[in-house]
């Protein structure tokens, strides 16, 4: 895959991963003619809408289908790049180019809200990946540098869905903490223990294997908010199985973290703010949160500030996003979650 997000990385400290280029699409085209630009931009818009909403159902919306027929209303820049890839045209391979499009975030977000879809911000939970694979070349733990087709598909699909994959180092400490047999046998307690050094937001683990008749099976599990969910998948296509696994995980995360279009107000008091610089940092942080439409100070008392926030989505989602960022410590939340009390964590 040729997308340019910074997604696959080692993160020794927990907290949300900032996914860059959420609004940039890359598609293959066979030339720079207008019809190629139009069809490529339409595919690129749907790619971005799925990534930003967290939903693959955007293409089923009549409103979005109509909007996609005029994709130029939503992008502000495009460019072409040569590649060694090809596309099949009338059963013949034709040299392809990469069409890269930059879409306007505000326009994309408005379209999603008008169509009734949520908007998922750029701060997303990092997913630590422990997968044991047996594809005929022996059993191994999947690494960031694995050159197999299944590794490539998993990474490509994570990029398309905007899910940050975090790979373990697989160094001596990891080897002492967790073996491929324990991953293969779904010893989830051992996987959790080995994951602590990385402090991930989400753990994804499981086994993938190919049998003698070419059928692929995956037995996998993921942990979100202290809860494990297990899934079994069977397919004759490794690509289909890997894409399905990442799609199901992305759908689950989007359900929790993406913001719906309902609006409300929340009062947030924050203590431990010392000086003008920290006040400015707190204000910038609140304004940066995906659910926050605007904020203003309603009370100042010593080192404690009280803000009134106009928000989108459910208050529970706001709390989850703040917890993910680890910039404020939750001290108390009122009934109905419309009053929240935090302590600021200085950098």
C-alpha positions as CSV (number, residue, x, y, z in Angstrom):
1,X,0.0,0.0,0.0
2,X,1.2,3.5,-0.8
3,X,-0.6,5.6,1.8
4,X,1.7,7.9,3.8
5,X,0.2,7.8,7.3
6,X,2.5,7.4,10.3
7,X,0.7,4.3,11.7
8,X,3.0,1.3,12.2
9,X,5.4,2.2,15.0
10,X,6.7,1.2,18.4
11,X,5.1,3.2,21.2
12,X,6.6,2.6,24.6
13,X,4.1,5.0,26.3
14,X,0.4,4.5,26.2
15,X,-2.2,7.0,25.1
16,X,-3.9,7.9,21.8
17,X,-1.9,7.8,18.5
18,X,-2.4,10.8,16.3
19,X,-3.2,9.5,12.8
20,X,-2.1,11.9,10.2
21,X,-3.5,12.4,6.7
22,X,-7.0,11.2,7.6
23,X,-8.3,13.4,4.8
24,X,-5.8,12.3,2.1
25,X,-6.7,9.6,-0.3
26,X,-4.5,7.7,-2.8
27,X,-6.0,5.7,-5.6
28,X,-4.6,4.1,-8.8
29,X,-5.5,5.6,-12.2
30,X,-4.2,4.8,-15.7
31,X,-3.7,8.4,-16.8
32,X,-4.3,12.1,-16.2
33,X,-7.4,12.4,-18.3
34,X,-10.4,14.2,-16.8
35,X,-12.4,10.9,-16.6
36,X,-9.6,9.3,-14.7
37,X,-9.5,12.3,-12.3
38,X,-13.2,12.2,-11.8
39,X,-13.5,8.5,-11.1
40,X,-10.4,8.4,-9.0
41,X,-11.6,11.4,-6.9
42,X,-15.0,9.7,-6.4
43,X,-13.2,6.6,-5.1
44,X,-10.9,8.7,-3.0
45,X,-13.8,10.6,-1.4
46,X,-15.5,7.3,-0.4
47,X,-12.2,6.1,1.0
48,X,-11.8,9.2,3.2
49,X,-15.5,9.2,4.3
50,X,-15.1,5.6,5.5
51,X,-11.9,6.4,7.3
52,X,-13.2,9.5,9.0
53,X,-16.6,8.0,10.0
54,X,-15.3,4.6,10.9
55,X,-18.0,3.0,8.9
56,X,-17.9,1.1,5.6
57,X,-21.6,1.8,5.1
58,X,-21.1,5.3,3.8
59,X,-21.3,4.1,0.2
60,X,-24.9,2.9,0.9
61,X,-26.1,6.4,1.7
62,X,-28.1,8.0,-1.1
63,X,-27.0,11.5,0.0
64,X,-23.3,10.5,-0.1
65,X,-23.7,8.7,-3.4
66,X,-25.0,11.9,-5.0
67,X,-22.3,14.0,-3.4
68,X,-19.6,11.6,-4.7
69,X,-20.7,12.3,-8.3
70,X,-19.2,15.8,-7.8
71,X,-16.0,15.0,-5.8
72,X,-14.4,18.3,-6.8
73,X,-16.7,20.0,-4.3
74,X,-14.7,18.3,-1.5
75,X,-11.0,18.2,-2.5
76,X,-8.7,21.2,-2.8
77,X,-5.5,19.7,-4.1
78,X,-4.4,16.7,-6.2
79,X,-1.2,15.4,-7.7
80,X,0.1,12.4,-9.6
81,X,3.0,10.1,-8.8
82,X,4.6,7.3,-10.9
83,X,4.5,3.8,-9.6
84,X,5.5,0.3,-10.8
85,X,2.0,-1.0,-10.3
86,X,-0.5,-1.9,-13.0
87,X,-4.3,-2.1,-13.5
88,X,-6.1,-4.7,-15.6
89,X,-7.9,-3.0,-18.4
90,X,-9.8,-5.4,-20.8
91,X,-7.7,-8.2,-19.4
92,X,-4.5,-6.4,-20.2
93,X,-2.0,-4.9,-17.6
94,X,-1.8,-1.1,-18.0
95,X,0.8,1.0,-16.2
96,X,-0.8,2.9,-13.3
97,X,-0.2,6.2,-11.5
98,X,-1.0,7.2,-8.0
99,X,-3.6,10.0,-7.8
100,X,-3.2,11.7,-4.4
101,X,-6.1,14.0,-3.3
102,X,-6.3,16.3,-0.3
103,X,-9.9,16.6,0.9
104,X,-11.2,19.6,3.0
105,X,-11.9,18.4,6.5
106,X,-14.8,20.7,7.2
107,X,-16.7,19.8,4.0
108,X,-16.1,16.1,4.7
109,X,-17.4,16.4,8.3
110,X,-20.5,18.3,7.2
111,X,-21.3,15.7,4.6
112,X,-21.0,12.9,7.1
113,X,-23.2,14.7,9.6
114,X,-25.8,15.5,7.0
115,X,-25.9,11.8,6.0
116,X,-26.2,10.8,9.7
117,X,-22.7,9.3,10.2
118,X,-20.4,10.1,13.0
119,X,-17.0,11.8,12.8
120,X,-14.0,10.0,14.3
121,X,-11.1,12.4,15.2
122,X,-7.4,11.9,14.5
123,X,-6.5,10.8,18.1
124,X,-7.2,7.1,17.9
125,X,-6.4,4.1,20.1
126,X,-3.2,2.3,19.3
127,X,-3.6,-1.4,18.7
128,X,-0.8,-3.7,19.8
129,X,-0.6,-6.7,17.5
130,X,0.4,-10.2,18.6
131,X,-0.4,-12.6,15.8
132,X,1.1,-16.1,15.3
133,X,1.0,-17.1,11.7
134,X,1.5,-20.5,9.9
135,X,1.3,-20.0,6.2
136,X,3.3,-23.0,5.1
137,X,6.7,-21.6,5.9
138,X,6.6,-22.5,9.6
139,X,5.0,-20.8,12.6
140,X,6.2,-17.3,13.6
141,X,5.0,-14.1,15.3
142,X,4.1,-11.4,12.8
143,X,6.5,-8.5,12.9
144,X,6.6,-5.0,11.4
145,X,9.2,-6.2,8.9
146,X,7.4,-9.3,7.9
147,X,7.2,-9.4,4.1
148,X,4.4,-11.9,3.7
149,X,1.2,-11.2,1.8
150,X,-0.9,-11.5,4.9
151,X,1.2,-9.0,6.8
152,X,1.0,-6.5,3.9
153,X,-2.8,-6.8,3.7
154,X,-3.3,-6.3,7.5
155,X,-1.1,-3.2,7.4
156,X,-2.8,-1.9,4.2
157,X,-6.3,-2.4,5.7
158,X,-5.3,-0.7,9.0
159,X,-4.2,2.3,7.0
160,X,-7.4,2.4,4.9
161,X,-9.5,2.3,8.1
162,X,-7.3,4.7,10.1
163,X,-6.4,2.1,12.8
164,X,-2.9,2.6,14.2
165,X,-1.1,-0.7,14.5
166,X,1.7,-1.0,17.1
167,X,4.2,-3.8,16.6
168,X,6.1,-5.4,19.6
169,X,9.8,-5.3,19.4
170,X,10.1,-9.1,19.7
171,X,13.4,-8.7,21.6
172,X,14.7,-10.8,24.4
173,X,12.3,-9.3,26.9
174,X,9.3,-10.2,24.7
175,X,10.7,-13.7,24.0
176,X,11.0,-14.3,27.8
177,X,7.5,-13.0,28.4
178,X,5.5,-14.6,25.6
179,X,6.1,-17.5,23.1
180,X,4.5,-18.1,19.8
181,X,2.9,-21.3,21.4
182,X,1.2,-19.1,24.0
183,X,-0.2,-16.8,21.3
184,X,-1.2,-19.8,19.3
185,X,-3.0,-21.3,22.3
186,X,-4.8,-18.1,23.2
187,X,-3.3,-17.7,26.6
188,X,-4.8,-14.2,27.0
189,X,-3.5,-13.6,30.5
190,X,0.1,-14.2,29.2
191,X,-0.6,-11.9,26.3
192,X,-1.8,-9.2,28.7
193,X,1.3,-9.6,30.9
194,X,3.7,-9.2,27.9
195,X,1.8,-6.2,26.6
196,X,2.2,-4.1,29.8
197,X,5.6,-2.7,28.7
198,X,3.9,-1.1,25.7
199,X,0.8,0.3,27.6
200,X,-1.4,-0.1,24.5
201,X,-5.0,1.1,24.3
202,X,-6.1,-2.1,22.6
203,X,-4.6,-5.5,22.3
204,X,-5.2,-7.7,19.2
205,X,-4.0,-11.3,19.3
206,X,-4.7,-14.6,17.6
207,X,-3.5,-17.3,15.3
208,X,-3.8,-17.5,11.5
209,X,-3.1,-20.7,9.6
210,X,-3.5,-22.3,6.1
211,X,-4.6,-25.9,5.8
212,X,-3.8,-28.6,3.2
213,X,-6.6,-27.6,0.9
214,X,-5.7,-23.9,0.9
215,X,-8.3,-22.7,3.4
216,X,-7.4,-20.0,5.8
217,X,-8.7,-19.8,9.3
218,X,-8.1,-17.2,12.0
219,X,-9.0,-17.5,15.7
220,X,-8.4,-14.0,17.2
221,X,-9.4,-11.8,20.1
222,X,-9.1,-8.2,21.0
223,X,-9.3,-6.3,24.3
224,X,-11.0,-3.0,24.6
225,X,-11.8,-1.4,28.0
226,X,-10.7,-4.5,30.0
227,X,-13.1,-6.7,28.0
228,X,-11.9,-9.5,25.6
229,X,-14.0,-10.3,22.5
230,X,-13.2,-13.5,20.5
231,X,-13.8,-14.1,16.8
232,X,-13.4,-17.1,14.5
233,X,-13.0,-16.5,10.7
234,X,-12.7,-19.0,7.8
235,X,-12.0,-18.1,4.2
236,X,-10.3,-19.4,1.0
237,X,-8.7,-16.0,0.6
238,X,-6.0,-14.8,3.0
239,X,-6.6,-11.2,1.8
240,X,-10.3,-11.4,2.5
241,X,-9.8,-12.9,5.9
242,X,-7.2,-10.3,6.9
243,X,-9.3,-7.4,5.6
244,X,-12.3,-8.7,7.4
245,X,-10.4,-9.0,10.7
246,X,-9.2,-5.3,10.5
247,X,-12.7,-4.2,9.4
248,X,-14.4,-5.8,12.3
249,X,-11.9,-4.3,14.8
250,X,-12.2,-0.8,13.2
251,X,-16.0,-1.0,13.3
252,X,-15.9,-1.9,17.0
253,X,-13.5,1.0,17.8
254,X,-15.5,3.5,15.8
255,X,-18.7,2.5,17.6
256,X,-17.0,3.5,20.8
257,X,-14.9,6.6,19.8
258,X,-16.6,8.2,16.7
259,X,-18.9,11.1,17.5
260,X,-22.5,11.2,16.4
261,X,-24.4,14.4,15.5
262,X,-26.4,14.9,18.7
263,X,-25.5,18.2,20.4
264,X,-25.4,19.3,24.0
265,X,-23.4,21.2,26.7
266,X,-21.0,20.1,29.3
267,X,-19.5,22.0,32.3
268,X,-15.9,21.0,32.9
269,X,-13.9,22.2,35.9
270,X,-10.1,21.7,35.7
271,X,-7.8,22.2,38.6
272,X,-4.0,22.4,38.7
273,X,-3.7,25.1,36.1
274,X,-0.7,27.3,37.0
275,X,0.0,30.4,35.0
276,X,-0.9,31.8,31.6
277,X,1.0,29.2,29.6
278,X,-0.9,26.3,31.1
279,X,-4.2,28.2,30.8
280,X,-3.5,28.6,27.0
281,X,-2.5,24.9,26.7
282,X,-5.8,23.8,28.4
283,X,-7.8,26.0,26.1
284,X,-6.1,24.7,23.0
285,X,-6.5,21.2,24.1
286,X,-10.3,21.5,24.8
287,X,-10.8,23.2,21.4
288,X,-8.8,20.3,19.7
289,X,-11.1,17.6,21.0
290,X,-13.3,16.1,18.2
291,X,-16.6,16.4,20.2
292,X,-16.0,20.0,21.2
293,X,-17.7,22.6,19.0
294,X,-16.6,25.6,21.1
295,X,-15.6,26.4,24.7
296,X,-15.5,29.4,27.0
297,X,-14.4,30.1,30.6
298,X,-17.3,30.7,33.0
299,X,-15.3,30.8,36.3
300,X,-11.8,31.3,37.6
301,X,-10.9,30.4,41.2
302,X,-7.2,30.2,42.0
303,X,-5.6,27.4,40.0
304,X,-9.1,26.0,38.9
305,X,-10.9,27.0,35.8
306,X,-14.5,26.1,34.8
307,X,-15.4,25.8,31.1
308,X,-18.7,25.5,29.4
309,X,-18.4,23.2,26.3
310,X,-20.7,22.9,23.4
311,X,-20.3,19.3,22.2
312,X,-21.4,16.7,19.7
313,X,-22.0,13.1,20.5
314,X,-22.5,11.4,23.9
315,X,-20.8,12.6,27.0
316,X,-19.4,9.1,27.5
317,X,-17.5,9.5,24.3
318,X,-15.9,12.8,25.5
319,X,-14.8,11.1,28.7
320,X,-13.3,8.2,26.7
321,X,-11.4,10.5,24.3
322,X,-10.0,12.5,27.2
323,X,-8.9,9.3,29.0
324,X,-7.3,8.1,25.8
325,X,-5.2,11.3,25.5
326,X,-4.0,11.2,29.1
327,X,-3.7,15.0,29.4
328,X,-6.3,15.3,32.2
329,X,-7.1,13.0,35.2
330,X,-10.8,12.5,35.9
331,X,-11.6,13.2,39.5
332,X,-15.4,13.2,39.5
333,X,-18.3,13.1,37.1
334,X,-21.8,14.3,38.0
335,X,-25.1,12.5,37.3
336,X,-25.9,12.6,33.6
337,X,-22.2,13.2,32.9
338,X,-23.0,16.9,32.2
339,X,-20.6,18.1,35.0
340,X,-17.0,16.8,34.9
341,X,-14.1,17.6,37.3
342,X,-10.5,17.0,36.1
343,X,-6.9,17.7,37.1
344,X,-4.6,19.0,34.4
345,X,-1.5,16.9,33.8
346,X,1.4,19.3,32.9
347,X,3.7,18.1,30.1
